[in-house]
Amino acid sequence: MILIKNADIINGLDKSVKRADILIVGNKIEKIGIDIKIQNPDLQTIDASGKYVMPSFTDIHCHLRDPGFEYKEDIRSGSLSAVAGGFTTICCMPNTNPPIDNRAMVAYVRYRAREVSPIEVLPIGAITKGLNGEELSEIGLMREEGIVAISDDGKCVMNANLMRNALLYAKDFSIPVISHCEDTNLSEGGQMNLGFVSTMLGLKGIPREAESVIVARDILLAKETKAHLHITHVSTKESVELIRRAKEWGVNVTCDTCPHYISLTEEEVIGFNTNAKVNPPLRTKEDVEALTEAIKEGVIDCITTDHAPHHKDEKNVEFNLAPSGTIGFETAFAVLYTHLVKNRGFEISKLVELLSINPRRIVNLKPNVIVENQKANLVIIDPNREWEVKEEDIISKSKNSVFLGKKLTSYVETVIYEGKILKKDGEIKC
């Protein structure tokens, strides 16, 4: 039994902030009210004065590297990193070894998650067998086993006819196709965004069109098939404009971007910082502004972390040899709060929409809300705590954060999932 006192609650159903106490009994919210008093020797009381309580977060794009690359991350370590950041549902991408492209692999992830993860781990199945872009995977059988979407993330399905068929199959099984939009004919050999900085550093650049031409293609395919297309990690102003037009046309398209694309630019690469090597690459200030405006307008539906752990030795090499990716669970909320709420004046409720409500809607999950008789899945946020991202504080097995050394405002202090305290006062309890 848990009693949260004096919380500023954002319930997820509207934008209001209501101050009240929350009584949790078992795995559910028993009561929400003013000055709740309980006499029970087993009662745990949490004083949330000056803090926000909101539904816990869902990430529909992350990499747990299990099976095959457990030295970078595994389902257990990735789940704990997610808990540290306030995520209690995470959807993992299929680019493992072997890839999640058949029923048995989906069953493995779900079984392993039930064994070692304190939170909900839902696999995303591969669009194509072996992620090779040549033949569709067992989409129906994987759906029966529990996938919530299909994606070849990390690779683009370059064959337009195959992508069209994938959209048609996914539509039959009521799941979205999550598209990694990258024309590899344009991006091949590229190390960072094509522009002034890449020229200055002598690195081969990736043109912005490598993303936007596939965004345009997939929008047209979704328009024809009427399937649900979800475009992930949008990074350019042109992609945003195409998605805005598609929504005006009535195409069934949603999209996300990541915290690093709305807070950092290609200049992070100066000094050959391999933690700033991500795919798609960090873009320009103009793109950051366009993405931020698109979030404000609702063109960008949600935020994903694209949590992509790598071993330190893999990043501690020449820039052109380093793999792309940054971890993201543990900094996501604070980056969004710092850049959108503190610096841009966004309402705090917008973060609930981006991290809690819309991600679940996109993959057809029941929403987390803070109301009586609903599952107690919530986080307590200290909006005033300032902290610096330090390698020694990272929970993830990998430490390749592009935010190392950055100072952020707000902190995920406590995480409760199905009535169990997984993190309290900053300390992991699971």
Secondary structure, 3 states (H helix, E strand, C coil): CEEEEEEEECCCCCCCCEEEEEEEECCEEEEEECCCCCCCCCCEEEECCCCEEEECEEEEEECCCCCCCCCCCCHHHHHHHHHHHCEEEEEECCCCCCCCCCHHHHHHHHHHHHHHCCCEEEECECCEHHHCCCCECCHHHHHHHCCCCECCCCCCCCCHHHHHHHHHHHHHCCCCEEECCCCHHHHCCCCEECCHHHHHHCCCEECCHHHHHHHHHHHHHHHHHCCCEEECCCCCHHHHHHHHHHHHHCCCEEEEECHHHHHCCHHHHCCCCHHHCCCCCCCCHHHHHHHHHHHHHCCCCEECCCECCCCHHHHCCCHHHCCCCCCCCCCHHHHHHHHHHHCCCCCHHHHHHHHHHHHHHHCCCCCCCCCCCCECCEEEEEEEEEEECCHHHCCCCCCCCCCCCCEEEEEEEEEEECCEEEEECCEECC
